[in-house]
């Protein structure tokens, strides 16, 4: 019934009957059975491969097994659907799992699509599976606005982003490592810095995009793929905005919008075109905040843009910004930290179990209760880590304090109305109190960015993270809030 309904959908869309082949077999060398539907293009070459499954458990089982299939103890190879693609890899544009059901006289369908890339053509099945970003597209073949013989995924809106599951953490990490491997990116510390920058871009994008609007952190726009230049321009714009918003750093850069505003005063079109080329050269065709590989001209820009595009594709449909602790994303980030940051002379990063032990040894609940009882003006303890590294102490103590606020403080027993209102606000919100009470300082620029990202991934991005010297006087401009003191000389 699912095959019948899918064929009907293809015919209604306009595909010709002679271009639809059922139960396609590739003979003796292929052992994975028969493909349900092969759609051919106008030249009679393989265009799309569709494997139909019954709604529910069977469909979910095959989609899930794509990620874990192993052939006789060998490496993961993607299973059935990747074995079909192996037969006709050069012309096939996409492979797809499809399912449908009748509900209330309407037909509901789902599909899980994998786009075949041009540079996959000469790979074997395992290599092709490894290159895949491990993300299925959910549109691009059957929709009314998709042209015949085109595979086009719609741009991602903020509300389309998927919350991460446990199995995603290791998958994302392994795929990032594979992207670095097959693109021959050997400088792992540099690659770590670049993906930190991309996390910053994506988090700012999620924070500032309305639910129904398209996110900027993606490879598509207006129903088409962005050019490499458009993709890098968008990332640079997001990075400039994110650095300013989260770390109060004004990145020296000119956005395309700023440039085109100035360009409007130039009347001669040929001069405009010359200025546009100069703008691209100065902004894009050189080492930048997303240079996984060294960029010094247009060709090296294209080489690096391929890596950037693959990393964006890996992350673009996933939600990174949460109002609660996202353990699976934290696990991925922790793996990156462990594998990529070299512990140089004098730098030591406290392991998470040790930070948890130290924090649980502190009488934090009793301190808060005493502050309330004694009518102190500050009802929570201030926390300062003056060499915060990758933020382990900060994220763990914030998690601890937030649990105490939400689970251990009885609001009804608080006598002062202002304090009662304050704790009620903190119970109903996520980490609002951290803006006043939590400070992290580090002189290493890449580490303070890592700490900020780590706080966001734990749902507590409100903490004050300062790129500064933890041994500086308290009147320097780098300090803010509780740390800043212009009136008294304090002994550090």
C-alpha positions in Angstrom: 0.0 0.0 0.0 2.9 2.4 0.8 4.5 1.6 -2.6 1.2 2.1 -4.4 0.6 5.5 -2.6 4.1 6.7 -3.3 3.8 5.8 -7.1 0.5 7.6 -7.2 2.2 10.7 -5.5 5.0 10.6 -8.1 2.5 10.3 -11.0 0.3 13.2 -9.7 3.4 15.3 -9.4 4.1 14.7 -13.1 6.7 12.0 -13.3 6.1 9.8 -16.4 5.1 6.2 -15.9 8.0 5.0 -18.2 10.5 6.7 -15.8 9.3 4.8 -12.8 10.7 1.3 -12.3 9.5 -1.0 -9.5 11.4 -3.8 -7.7 14.7 -2.8 -9.3 17.4 -5.5 -9.1 21.1 -5.2 -9.9 21.7 -9.0 -10.2 24.2 -11.4 -8.6 26.7 -8.9 -7.2 24.0 -7.1 -5.1 22.8 -8.9 -2.0 20.5 -6.3 -0.3 17.3 -7.2 -2.2 15.2 -5.2 -4.5 14.7 -1.4 -4.5 11.0 -0.5 -4.3 11.0 2.5 -6.6 13.6 3.8 -9.0 12.8 7.2 -10.6 14.7 7.8 -13.8 15.5 11.2 -15.3 14.6 12.3 -18.9 17.8 10.6 -20.2 16.6 7.3 -18.6 19.4 7.4 -16.0 18.9 6.8 -12.3 17.6 9.9 -10.6 16.1 9.0 -7.2 16.0 5.7 -5.2 13.0 5.3 -2.9 12.7 2.5 -0.4 9.2 2.2 1.0 8.4 1.0 4.6 5.2 0.5 6.5 4.4 3.4 8.9 5.7 3.1 12.5 8.1 0.5 13.7 9.4 -0.8 10.4 10.1 2.7 9.0 11.7 3.8 12.3 13.8 0.6 12.5 15.3 1.0 9.0 16.0 4.7 9.4 17.7 4.0 12.8 19.7 1.1 11.4 21.2 3.3 8.7 23.4 4.8 11.4 24.6 1.5 13.0 24.5 -1.2 10.2 27.6 -3.4 10.1 28.2 -5.9 7.4 29.7 -9.1 8.8 31.7 -7.4 11.5 33.1 -4.7 9.2 32.8 -0.9 9.5 29.4 0.8 9.5 28.3 1.0 5.8 24.8 2.6 6.0 23.0 -0.7 5.2 20.3 -1.3 2.6 19.9 2.2 1.2 23.6 2.9 0.8 24.0 -0.5 -1.0 21.5 0.7 -3.6 23.4 4.0 -4.1 26.6 2.0 -4.6 25.1 0.5 -7.8 24.5 3.7 -9.7 26.4 6.5 -7.8 27.1 8.9 -10.7 23.7 10.0 -11.8 21.6 9.3 -8.7 20.7 12.6 -6.9 19.2 11.2 -3.8 18.2 8.1 -1.8 15.2 8.0 0.3 13.1 6.1 2.9 9.4 6.7 2.5 6.3 5.9 4.5 2.6 6.9 4.5 -0.7 6.2 6.2 -4.4 7.1 5.9 -5.7 9.3 8.7 -9.2 10.8 8.7 -9.6 10.4 5.0 -6.2 12.2 4.4 -2.9 10.7 3.5 0.0 11.6 5.7 3.6 10.8 4.6 7.1 11.0 5.9 10.5 10.7 4.1 14.1 10.6 5.1 16.3 11.8 2.3 20.1 11.6 1.7 21.5 13.9 -1.0 24.2 12.3 -3.1 27.2 14.6 -3.5 29.3 14.9 -6.7 32.6 14.1 -4.9 31.1 10.8 -3.6 31.0 9.2 -7.1 34.3 7.3 -6.8 33.9 6.2 -3.2 33.0 2.8 -1.9 30.0 2.2 0.3 31.8 2.6 3.7 33.6 5.7 2.5 30.4 7.2 1.2 28.6 6.5 4.5 31.5 8.1 6.4 31.2 11.3 4.3 27.5 11.6 5.0 26.7 14.1 7.7 24.4 11.6 9.4 21.5 13.9 9.0 18.4 13.0 6.9 16.6 15.8 5.0 12.8 15.7 5.5 11.8 17.5 2.4 13.0 18.1 -1.2 11.3 15.5 -3.5 7.5 15.3 -3.1 6.5 18.8 -2.2 4.4 20.7 -4.7 6.9 23.6 -5.1 9.8 21.2 -5.9 10.4 21.1 -9.7 10.4 17.8 -11.5 13.8 16.1 -11.7 15.2 18.4 -9.0 16.1 17.5 -5.4 15.8 20.7 -3.4 15.6 20.9 0.4 13.8 23.9 1.8 15.7 26.4 4.0 15.6 25.7 7.7 13.4 27.8 10.0 14.1 28.3 13.7 11.2 26.1 14.6 12.6 23.2 12.4 15.7 22.8 14.6 15.8 19.4 16.3 16.6 18.8 20.0 19.6 16.5 20.3 19.3 12.9 21.6 21.8 10.7 23.3 23.0 9.0 20.1 23.6 12.3 18.4 26.6 13.3 20.7 29.1 10.6 19.6 27.7 10.8 16.0 28.4 14.5 15.7 31.9 14.1 17.1 32.8 11.2 14.9 31.5 13.0 11.8 33.4 16.2 12.6 36.6 14.1 12.9 35.8 12.4 9.6 35.3 15.9 7.9 38.8 16.9 9.1 40.2 13.6 8.0 39.0 13.4 4.4 39.7 17.1 3.9 43.3 16.6 5.2 42.9 19.1 8.0 45.9 18.2 10.3 46.0 21.3 12.6 43.6 20.0 15.3 44.0 22.9 17.8 43.2 25.4 15.0 40.2 23.3 13.8 38.9 23.4 17.4 39.2 27.2 17.5 37.2 27.4 14.2 34.4 25.1 15.4 34.2 27.1 18.6 33.6 30.2 16.4 30.9 28.3 14.5 29.2 27.3 17.7 29.2 31.0 18.7 27.6 32.0 15.3 25.0 29.3 15.6 24.0 30.1 19.2 23.6 33.8 18.4 21.6 32.9 15.3 19.2 30.8 17.3 18.9 33.5 20.0 18.0 36.2 17.5 15.8 34.4 14.9 12.0 34.3 15.2 10.4 30.8 15.2 9.0 31.1 11.6 12.0 32.8 10.1 14.9 31.1 8.3 18.1 30.8 10.3 21.2 32.3 8.8 23.5 29.5 9.9 22.8 27.1 7.0 23.9 26.3 3.5 20.6 27.3 1.8 18.7 30.4 1.1 15.5 31.2 -0.8 15.2 27.6 -2.0 18.8 27.3 -3.3 22.3 26.6 -2.1 24.3 29.6 -1.0 27.5 30.3 -2.9 30.7 29.8 -0.9 31.0 33.6 -0.7 27.4 34.0 0.6 28.0 31.3 3.2 31.2 32.8 4.5 29.7 36.3 4.5 26.8 35.1 6.6 29.1 33.4 9.1 31.3 36.5 9.4 28.2 38.6 10.1 27.0 36.2 12.8 30.4 36.0 14.4 30.8 39.8 14.6 27.3 40.1 16.2 27.9 37.1 18.6 31.3 38.4 19.8 29.8 41.8 20.5 26.7 40.4 22.3 28.3 37.6 24.3 31.9 38.7 24.9 31.6 42.5 24.3 34.3 42.3 21.6 33.9 44.6 18.6 35.4 42.5 15.8 37.0 44.7 13.1 35.0 43.8 10.0 32.6 45.3 7.5 29.3 43.5 6.8 27.9 43.2 3.3 25.0 45.5 4.4 27.4 48.2 5.6 29.5 47.9 2.4 26.5 48.1 0.1 25.2 51.2 1.9 28.4 52.9 1.1 28.4 51.6 -2.4 25.0 53.2 -3.1 26.9 56.5 -3.4 28.9 55.2 -6.3 27.2 55.9 -9.6 29.3 54.1 -12.1 28.3 50.4 -12.4 31.8 49.1 -13.6 33.3 50.9 -10.5 30.7 49.2 -8.3 31.6 45.8 -9.7 35.3 46.5 -9.1 34.6 47.6 -5.5 32.6 44.4 -4.9 35.5 42.2 -6.1 37.9 44.2 -3.9 35.5 43.7 -0.9 35.4 39.9 -1.5 39.2 39.8 -1.7 39.7 41.8 1.5 37.0 40.1 3.5 36.9 36.5 2.3 40.0 35.5 0.2 42.4 35.6 3.2 42.7 33.8 6.6 39.6 34.4 8.6 37.7 33.1 11.7 36.6 30.0 9.8 39.9 29.1 8.1 40.2 25.3 8.9 42.8 25.4 6.0 45.0 28.4 5.2 43.4 30.9 2.9 45.4 33.3 0.8 43.7 33.5 -2.6 40.5 32.5 -4.4 41.5 28.8 -4.9 42.5 28.3 -1.3 39.3 30.0 -0.2 37.3 27.4 -2.2 39.3 24.5 -0.6 38.5 25.8 2.9 34.9 26.7 2.0 34.3 23.0 1.2 35.3 22.1 4.9 33.2 25.0 6.2 30.1 23.9 4.2 30.4 20.3 5.5 30.6 21.5 9.1 27.7 23.8 8.7 25.7 21.0 7.1 26.5 18.8 10.2 25.2 21.4 12.6 22.6 23.4 10.8 19.4 21.5 11.6 20.4 20.8 15.3 19.5 23.0 18.3 22.4 24.2 20.3 20.7 26.7 22.5 18.8 25.3 25.5 17.3 26.6 28.7 18.4 23.5 30.5 21.6 21.4 30.8 22.1 19.5 27.5 24.3 16.6 28.6 24.7 15.0 25.1 25.9 18.3 23.6 28.1 18.8 26.6 29.6 15.3 26.0 30.4 16.2 22.4 32.0 19.5 23.5 34.0 17.7 26.2 35.4 15.3 23.6 36.5 18.2 21.4 38.2 19.8 24.4 40.0 16.6 25.4 41.3 15.9 21.9 42.0 19.4 20.6 43.3 21.7 23.3 47.0 20.9 24.0 47.8 21.4 27.6 50.7 23.8 27.1 53.2 24.7 29.9 51.4 26.0 32.9 47.8 25.1 31.7 46.0 22.4 33.6 42.3 21.7 33.1 40.5 20.2 36.1 38.5 17.1 35.1 34.8 17.3 35.6 34.6 14.5 38.3 37.1 16.5 40.4 35.2 19.8 40.0 32.0 18.0 41.0 33.6 16.5 44.1 35.0 19.9 45.2 31.7 21.7 44.6 29.7 19.1 46.4 32.1 19.4 49.4 31.1 23.1 49.8 28.2 23.9 52.1 26.4 26.0 49.4 22.9 25.3 50.6 23.8 26.3 54.2 25.5 29.5 52.9 22.3 30.5 51.0 20.0 29.6 53.9 22.2 31.6 56.4 22.2 34.7 54.0 18.4 34.6 53.9 18.1 34.1 57.7 20.5 36.9 58.4 18.8 39.3 56.0 21.9 39.9 54.0 21.5 42.1 50.9 23.1 39.5 48.6 21.2 36.2 49.0 23.5 34.0 46.9 27.3 33.5 47.2 29.3 35.3 44.5 31.4 32.9 42.4 34.7 33.9 40.8 37.0 31.6 38.8 39.9 33.9 37.9 41.5 31.3 35.6 38.4 29.6 34.3 40.0 27.6 31.4 37.2 25.7 29.7 34.6 26.6 32.4 34.2 23.3 34.3 34.0 24.8 37.7 31.5 27.5 36.5 29.1 25.1 34.8 29.1 22.6 37.7 28.6 25.2 40.4 25.8 26.9 38.5 24.1 23.6 38.1 24.4 23.0 41.8 23.1 26.4 42.9 20.2 26.3 40.4 19.1 22.9 41.9 19.2 24.3 45.4 17.1 27.4 44.3 14.5 25.2 42.6 14.4 22.3 45.0 15.6 23.2 48.5 14.5 26.8 49.2 11.0 27.2 50.6 9.8 30.5 49.4 6.9 30.6 51.9 9.4 30.7 54.8 11.2 33.8 53.5 10.0 36.8 55.5 11.2 39.7 53.3 8.8 40.3 50.4 11.6 41.6 48.1 13.7 38.4 48.7 10.6 36.2 48.3 9.9 37.8 44.9 13.5 37.4 43.9 13.6 33.7 44.6 10.2 33.2 42.9 11.7 34.8 39.7 14.7 32.6 39.9 12.6 29.4 40.4 10.5 30.2 37.3 13.4 31.3 35.1 16.6 29.8 33.9 19.8 31.1 35.5 18.7 34.7 35.7 20.6 35.0 39.0 23.9 34.1 37.2 24.1 37.6 35.6 24.7 39.1 39.1 26.6 36.3 40.9 28.9 34.3 38.5 32.2 35.5 37.0 34.8 33.7 35.0 38.1 35.3 33.9 40.8 34.0 31.6 43.6 35.6 29.7 43.6 33.0 26.9 41.2 34.3 24.3 40.3 30.9 22.9 39.5 29.5 26.3 37.2 32.3 27.3 35.2 31.6 24.1 35.2 27.9 25.0 33.9 28.7 28.5 31.1 30.9 27.1 30.0 28.1 24.7 30.2 25.6 27.5 27.9 27.7 29.6 25.4 28.0 26.8 25.4 24.3 26.2 24.6 23.8 29.9 21.7 26.2 29.6 23.4 28.9 31.7 24.7 31.4 29.2 23.9 34.4 31.5 27.3 34.1 33.4 29.8 36.9 33.1 32.8 35.6 31.1 35.6 38.1 30.8 38.7 38.0 28.6 41.0 39.6 31.1 43.9 39.0 33.4 42.8 37.5 36.7 45.7 39.2 38.5 44.9 42.7 37.3 43.9 45.6 39.5 40.2 45.9 40.2 39.9 49.3 38.4 40.8 48.1 34.9 38.2 48.5 32.2 38.1 44.7 31.4 36.3 44.1 34.7 32.6 44.6 35.2 30.0 44.3 38.0 31.2 43.0 41.3 34.8 42.9 40.1 35.1 46.5 39.1 36.0 49.0 41.8 36.9 52.6 40.9 36.8 54.1 44.4 39.0 51.9 46.6 42.4 50.4 46.1 42.0 46.7 46.7 44.8 44.2 47.3 44.3 41.3 44.9 
